[in-house]
Amino acid sequence: MKSKGKTYLLILILPLLLVSLTGCSLFGNGKKAYANYVQCLLDVNYKAEFTDYMKITGATQEEAQKVYDDGLNYLADSLMTAYGITDVEGSDIKEQFTELAKNIYSHASYEITDVTKTDGIYQVTVTIYPIDILLISYDDVVAYIEDTNERVLAGDYNDYELDEYEIEYAQGIIDILNDALPNVGNGEGVPVTVTILDNDEYYYISDADFVTLDKTILTTTIVSDNPSTASDAADSTVDSTVDATDSSDTSAEPASEETDTTVEPDSSDSSEATAQ
């Protein structure tokens, strides 16, 4: 095999998690309802906690599971792209990265810290404590990529088939990240404020607001292509678009704001849900 080294030294992670931005169908507009809505969106994506999401949005168990699974798959693909990893047919590279994504997001930490109303507009502030796995594994990953490049130049992979080379390289990255998991922590709290959009029929948050929340969950680092500038890495995030997963629209029977309600899915297709 004529090997091509991993000549770009980078740790570039796209932390965007695809989410079903289904609007809230819990009856009763107000601070508690809006806070619960934002909390359930975070929980379904990062914690695989489906109960409140299903109750508030009217989604089924299968739909809630799909929101979570799609997010894991997206993060797995993003990690693989960031580290220059190719999924080899017949290998378990993608499966290992999906499991890694699950373990990373199990460390997600956030809390609703404020709900305000100004000129009739509600905003919910979430304090997020970013997961630091990419920071604590940074030095080991850079050293591994540098070593891989040196081995390529030395001809160590000349007798490898391309798939063998890709699998070995990928496994090294996977092992580094898995080894870092027991030491994962969370950074200082970062407040992120989202706006509740309420059109008197539905209330929800925008795609852009969720992207902002999502980008804050995982601390990201970009490293220059030039190895000599590796120590100059700076925290950054990467722009991307949301490919929202569809979920059933929902409706709710009238009830007082203080009373817990149950909801049933409507047959219409929408990214919002009824709030009366």
C-alpha positions, 0 to 999 in steps of 0.5 A: 500500500502506498500510504498517505499519512494523516498530514492534517493535525487536528481535533475538530469536533462538530458537537451539533446533535440532530434534534426533533424540535417538536413544540410543547403541547403541555397545556398552560403557558408560563414559566414552569411549562416553558422550563419543563419544555426546554429541559425535556428537549435536552434530556431526550437528546443527551440523557435518553430520558424519554418520559417527559418528552413523550408527555409534553410533545406527544411523541411515541417511545419509538420517536423519542428513541429515534431522536436520541439514536439519530443524535448519537449517529450524528456525533459519531460521524462528526468525530470520525470526520474530524479525526480523518477516519474512514468507515471500513466495510465489515469493520466495527469502527462506526459502532465503536464511535456510536458507543463512544458518543453515548458514553460522552453524552452520558456526562452532559451536565446542564440546569435551567437557571432562569426564566424571564418575561420581558414585553410578553416574551419568555426566555429560558436560561440554561447553564451548561457545563461543557464536557471536556473529553476533547481537551483532556485527550488533546495531547495524546491525540496529537502525539498519536497522529504525529507518530502515525505520520512518522510511521507512514514516512518510514514505510511501516505501512507499505505492506498494509492494505488500505483498509488495514491501515484505516482500521488500525488508525481508527482504533488508535483514536478510539482507544485514546478517547475511551481511555479518557472517559474515566477522567471526563469532567465538565467545565465552568457553567456557560449560560445560554438563553433561548427564546420561547416562540409562541404564536398562540397555537404552539410554543417552541424554540428555534433551530438556531437556539437549539444549535447554540445549546448543542454547541455548548454541550461539548468543549471543542478545539481546533488545531492548526495544520502546522504541527508547530502551532499545535500548542496554540489551539483555541476553543471554537465551534463549527457552523452547521445546519440542523436536519430535524427529525420529524415527530408527530404534532400534539394537542392537549385538552384544556386544563389549569396551569397547575394541573398535570396533563397528558397529551395525545399525538395529532395526525398532522405533521409539524415541528410545533405542538399545540399549547392552549 
